[in-house]
Amino acid sequence: MEILGRKIAMTQIFSKNGKRIPVTVIKTGPCVIVRKKSPEKDGYSALQVGYEEIPPSRKTKPILGNMKAAGTRAFRILREVKVENSNDELGKELTVGMFKEGDILTITGRSKGKGFAGVVKRHHFAGGVASHGSMFHRAPGSLGTHTYPGRTIKGKRLMGHMGNVRVTIKRVKVVHVDEAKNLLIVKGPVPGARHSLLLLNKSNG
């Protein structure tokens, strides 16, 4: 089962034998099941999960109408989670308690946007010499085409927009679970900037 969370920050903790462990703190859930999709009605099976309740002043009729069937609170973020067969009832809360220390997760987020970047930063090109008037430096160099075909081949590694893409990392280990504060501490970095949205899924290993 998948659950939503937000990346809080990176820090470090120390194991019992004094080893330093870099970790990421994630505020995870609670999420609420607000809709169920079925093959008979919608053509596929899925659960719609709500995260982060909307303040009363921001609740609109379309949002309230979507939550009416489930009889749940109105949420800012809604995401569909594909499932085969689910016996979970509408209104059920999904909390960080579904994880335990030592679990292996698959985490999906959106990477930091870097804006327009050249080939050295974007693709780690070496560039040319930096002295004696080479006039090369950080330029992309030849594109490798002549009169025929007379164009840049698709898929060529060039300058352009960098970052701000969906990234999934696997085999992320849970180091600590704090159910009282809805915090999940995992080993190593995860995609995205601080407070960015993450999708967490318990993997089989």
C-alpha positions as CSV (number, residue, x, y, z in Angstrom):
1,M,0.0,0.0,0.0
2,E,1.2,3.5,-0.8
3,I,1.1,6.6,1.4
4,L,1.8,10.3,0.9
5,G,4.3,12.4,2.8
6,R,6.5,15.5,2.7
7,K,10.2,15.8,2.8
8,I,11.2,17.8,5.9
9,A,15.0,17.9,6.0
10,M,18.2,15.8,5.9
11,T,20.2,15.3,9.0
12,Q,22.4,12.6,10.6
13,I,22.0,10.1,13.4
14,F,24.5,7.8,15.1
15,S,24.1,4.0,15.5
16,K,24.8,2.2,18.8
17,N,28.4,1.5,17.7
18,G,29.0,5.2,16.9
19,K,28.6,5.0,13.1
20,R,27.2,8.1,11.4
21,I,24.2,7.5,9.3
22,P,22.9,10.2,6.9
23,V,19.1,10.3,7.0
24,T,16.0,12.1,5.6
25,V,13.1,13.0,7.8
26,I,9.7,12.6,6.1
27,K,6.3,13.7,7.6
28,T,4.1,10.8,6.5
29,G,0.3,10.8,6.6
30,P,-2.2,10.5,8.0
31,C,-3.9,9.8,4.7
32,V,-7.6,9.0,4.3
33,I,-9.3,6.8,1.7
34,V,-11.9,9.0,0.1
35,R,-13.0,7.1,-3.0
36,K,-12.8,3.5,-4.4
37,K,-12.5,2.9,-8.1
38,S,-13.9,-0.5,-9.4
39,P,-13.5,-2.3,-12.8
40,E,-17.3,-2.4,-13.2
41,K,-17.8,1.3,-12.8
42,D,-14.5,2.9,-13.7
43,G,-12.7,0.2,-15.7
44,Y,-9.9,-0.3,-13.2
45,S,-9.3,-0.9,-9.5
46,A,-7.8,2.0,-7.4
47,L,-8.1,3.9,-4.2
48,Q,-8.2,7.7,-4.0
49,V,-6.2,8.9,-1.0
50,G,-6.5,12.4,0.5
51,Y,-3.6,14.2,2.3
52,E,-3.4,17.5,4.2
53,E,-6.8,18.8,5.3
54,I,-8.1,22.0,3.7
55,P,-8.8,24.9,6.1
56,P,-12.6,25.7,6.4
57,S,-12.2,29.0,4.5
58,R,-10.8,27.2,1.5
59,K,-13.4,24.5,1.1
60,T,-15.4,24.9,-2.1
61,K,-18.6,23.1,-3.3
62,P,-16.7,20.9,-5.9
63,I,-14.3,19.8,-3.2
64,L,-17.0,19.1,-0.7
65,G,-19.0,17.2,-3.3
66,N,-16.1,14.9,-4.0
67,M,-15.8,14.0,-0.3
68,K,-19.6,13.7,0.3
69,A,-19.8,10.1,-0.7
70,A,-17.0,9.1,1.6
71,G,-18.3,11.3,4.4
72,T,-14.7,12.4,5.1
73,R,-12.9,15.7,5.6
74,A,-11.8,17.7,2.6
75,F,-8.2,17.4,1.5
76,R,-5.8,19.6,-0.4
77,I,-4.0,16.7,-2.2
78,L,-5.7,13.7,-3.8
79,R,-3.8,10.8,-5.4
80,E,-4.9,7.5,-6.9
81,V,-3.2,4.3,-5.8
82,K,-3.7,1.3,-8.0
83,V,-4.7,-1.9,-6.1
84,E,-5.8,-5.3,-7.2
85,N,-8.5,-6.1,-4.7
86,S,-8.9,-3.9,-1.6
87,N,-11.1,-4.6,1.4
88,D,-10.3,-1.2,2.9
89,E,-13.3,0.9,3.7
90,L,-13.9,4.6,2.9
91,G,-12.7,6.9,5.6
92,K,-9.9,4.5,6.7
93,E,-6.8,6.3,7.9
94,L,-3.4,5.3,6.6
95,T,-0.7,6.3,9.1
96,V,3.1,5.9,9.5
97,G,2.3,2.9,11.7
98,M,2.1,0.8,8.6
99,F,6.0,0.9,8.5
100,K,8.5,-0.5,10.9
101,E,12.3,-0.2,11.4
102,G,14.1,-2.2,8.7
103,D,11.4,-2.0,6.0
104,I,12.5,-1.4,2.5
105,L,10.7,1.3,0.6
106,T,10.3,2.6,-2.9
107,I,10.0,6.5,-2.9
108,T,8.8,8.7,-5.8
109,G,9.2,12.4,-5.9
110,R,10.0,15.4,-8.2
111,S,13.6,16.4,-8.5
112,K,14.8,19.9,-7.9
113,G,14.5,22.2,-11.0
114,K,17.8,23.5,-12.1
115,G,16.5,25.7,-15.0
116,F,18.3,26.0,-18.3
117,A,21.7,24.3,-18.1
118,G,24.6,23.7,-20.4
119,V,26.1,20.4,-21.4
120,V,28.9,20.5,-18.8
121,K,26.4,20.8,-15.9
122,R,23.6,18.8,-17.5
123,H,25.5,15.8,-19.0
124,H,29.0,16.2,-17.3
125,F,30.8,16.9,-20.6
126,A,34.5,17.6,-20.1
127,G,34.6,20.8,-22.2
128,G,37.7,22.0,-23.9
129,V,41.0,23.5,-22.6
130,A,40.6,26.7,-20.6
131,S,43.8,28.5,-21.8
132,H,45.7,29.8,-24.8
133,G,42.7,31.2,-26.6
134,S,41.0,27.9,-27.4
135,M,37.6,29.6,-27.6
136,F,36.1,26.2,-26.6
137,H,35.8,26.0,-22.8
138,R,32.3,24.8,-21.9
139,A,30.9,24.6,-25.5
140,P,29.0,21.5,-26.7
141,G,31.3,20.9,-29.7
142,S,30.4,19.3,-33.0
143,L,27.0,17.8,-33.4
144,G,28.3,15.2,-35.9
145,T,26.2,15.8,-39.0
146,H,27.0,17.1,-42.5
147,T,24.9,18.3,-45.4
148,Y,23.0,15.0,-45.0
149,P,20.9,14.7,-42.9
150,G,21.5,18.4,-42.2
151,R,19.8,18.4,-38.8
152,T,20.4,17.5,-35.2
153,I,19.6,13.9,-34.5
154,K,16.9,13.2,-31.9
155,G,18.1,12.2,-28.5
156,K,21.4,14.2,-28.8
157,R,22.7,15.2,-25.4
158,L,22.6,19.0,-25.5
159,M,21.9,22.0,-23.3
160,G,18.3,22.5,-22.1
161,H,15.9,22.2,-19.2
162,M,17.4,20.3,-16.2
163,G,15.6,18.7,-13.3
164,N,12.0,19.0,-12.2
165,V,11.2,15.5,-13.4
166,R,9.6,12.5,-11.7
167,V,12.3,10.4,-9.9
168,T,11.9,7.0,-8.2
169,I,14.5,5.5,-6.0
170,K,14.4,1.9,-4.7
171,R,15.6,0.0,-1.7
172,V,15.4,2.9,0.8
173,K,15.8,1.5,4.3
174,V,13.6,2.7,7.2
175,V,15.8,3.7,10.2
176,H,13.2,5.0,12.7
177,V,9.4,5.4,12.9
178,D,7.8,8.1,15.2
179,E,4.1,7.4,15.3
180,A,3.4,10.2,17.8
181,K,4.7,12.9,15.4
182,N,3.9,11.1,12.1
183,L,7.6,11.1,11.2
184,L,9.5,8.5,9.1
185,I,13.3,8.5,9.1
186,V,14.9,6.8,6.1
187,K,18.6,6.2,5.3
188,G,20.1,8.4,2.6
189,P,18.7,11.1,0.4
190,V,15.3,11.2,-1.4
191,P,14.2,13.2,-4.5
192,G,13.0,16.8,-4.2
193,A,13.4,20.0,-2.3
194,R,12.3,20.5,1.3
195,H,8.5,20.2,1.8
196,S,8.1,18.5,-1.6
197,L,5.5,15.8,-2.0
198,L,6.6,12.1,-1.8
199,L,4.9,8.8,-2.6
200,L,6.1,6.0,-0.4
201,N,5.5,2.3,-1.1
202,K,6.6,-0.7,0.9
203,S,8.5,-3.0,-1.5
204,N,9.2,-6.7,-1.2
205,G,12.9,-6.2,-1.0
